[in-house]
């Protein structure tokens, strides 16, 4: 007797398909610092990446966007999305180094970097910051990555300054690193 063609079971059908790869930040490197500081820097890198991904998934014309980037325009919205996308892409494709030596740090500084580079220096305020939340280690990572990956500037610092910038000059707000940090939740 010739057998009927049987439909493959769900398990058989699924076994032949590849699962989509979940994106993640490449592991970062550290230079200098204690074991405790290295661990905190690596955690901040992962948490900063998570904030960036969340910012991209929640980015829409709403009150939260208005608070940090000002009145909506398609051109500005597209720029903000491109900035976060650049951060996410570079964190997924380039291995960043966090320099923990404090070299080059001034008093009261969280961190610094240079546009287009893959090294970020953490300073005294970074180590005093909480891991997550406002003005946190994770937020600092977002802030510095927008400089490095999306060429943002430091036009205004702090939540009050960033909010005022969004209200008074949305074109500058979309170029300001703190606005990106605070929108993302850091």
N, C-alpha and C positions, 0 to 999 in steps of 0.2 A: 504494500500500500504506500502510495506516495503521501508524504506528510504535507500538511498545510504549513504555509509560512507563518511563523509565530511572530507576533509583535514582541520586540525586546521589552524586558521589564524596565521600569523606571530606573532602577539601580544600574542596569546594563547601559541604558541610554546616557545616564549621568556620568558613568565611569569613562566614557569615551570623550567627554567634553572637558576642556581645560578650564579650571577656575580662573576668574579674572584676578590679576595681580593687584593687591592692595598697595597703594602708593605710600611711601614713608620717606622721611628725611634720611639722607645718608648719615651714618654715624659721624660725629664730629671728632676732631682731635683737640688736645689741649697742650699748652706749652707752659711749663712752670707750675707753681702752686702745689699745695698740699693735696693729699688724697681726698680730703673733705671738700676742698674747693673744686677739684676735678670732677667729683661726683655731682656737685651742685651745678657746675657748668654744663655737664652732659644732660642733666635733668632739664635745665633751662632751655637748652637747644631743642629737646623733644617737646617741651611745653610750648615754646615759641612757635614751633612748626604747627602744633595743634591749634593754637590761636589763629594762625594764618589761614589754615584750612577752614576753620569755623567762620572766620571773617568772610571768606569767599563764598561759602555756602549760605550765609545769611545776608549777603550784600543785596540790598534792594532799596528802592526809594521809599523810605519810611522815616519816622521821627528819629530813630537812632542814627540814620545816615545824615539827616538834617542837622542833628546836634554836633556831629564831628566834621562834616564836609560841606555844610551849608546847603543853599538852595540847589535843587536837582537840575542838572542839565545833562543831556546825553553825552556831550563831550567830556565833562568832568567825571561823570559816572564811569565812562569807559576808561578814563585814565586811572581812577582808583582801582578798578578791577584789574587793569594791566599791572599796576604796582604790586598788588597782592599776588597775582599770578607769577610775576617775576620772582618774588620771594619764594613762593612755593616751589617753582621750577628749579631755581638755583639750590635750594636746600635738598632737593631730590637728586640733583645731578652733580653737585660740586661738594667736595669734602671741605668744610670750614674748619679753621683752627681758632680756638679761643685762647688768647694769651692771658695768663693769670698772674703774670709777674708784677703788674702795676706800673710797668715802664711807660713813661710818657703821660701818666695820669695826673691831672691837676686836682686840687681840693674840691670836694663836692661833686665830682664827676661820676656818673654811672658807668659809662663805657665810651669807646670811640672806635671808629673804623674809617676807611677811605672808600670812595665810590669805585665800584668795579673790582674790589679786592675780595679775598676770601679769609681774611684775618680780622678778628674783632678782639679788642683789648678790654678786659673787665677791670673796673676801678673800684675804689672804696665804697661808693654808694651802692653799687651792684651787690656787694657782699652784705650790706646792711638791709637790703630790700627783702620782702617776703618772696617765697617761691612763685606765687600766683596772686592775681588781683591787681589793683591799681598801683602803678609805679613799682612793679615787681620785676623779678629776674626774667620771667617769661616775657613780660612786656618790653623789657630792655632788649631782649633778643629780636623781637619784632621791629622795634625802633631802629636798631643798628642794621638789621637786614634790609630795611627799606632804604637806608643810605647806600649800602653796598650794592644791593640788587636792583633798586628802582631809582637811584639817584635823587632821593628826597633831600631836603635841607632842614636845618634847625632855624625856623623863622620865629617860632614861639615855643616856650617850654611851659609845662604844667597844664592841668585840666582847664583852669580859668582862661589862660592864654589861648589854648587850642579852641575852646568854645567860642571865645570872642573872635578869633580868626575865622572860624566857620561862618559866623554871623556877619562879619564885616567884609571879608574878602575870601569867598569860597575858592577862587583861583589859587590863592596862596595856601589855603587849608589842604588842598589835595596834594600840595608839594611838601607839606610839613610832616616830619617823622612822628611827632607826638600825636597828631590827629590820627594817624594810622595805628599807633600803639593803643590809644584809648578806644577807638572804634572796635578794635580786635578784643578788647577786654583786659588789656595789660596796663 
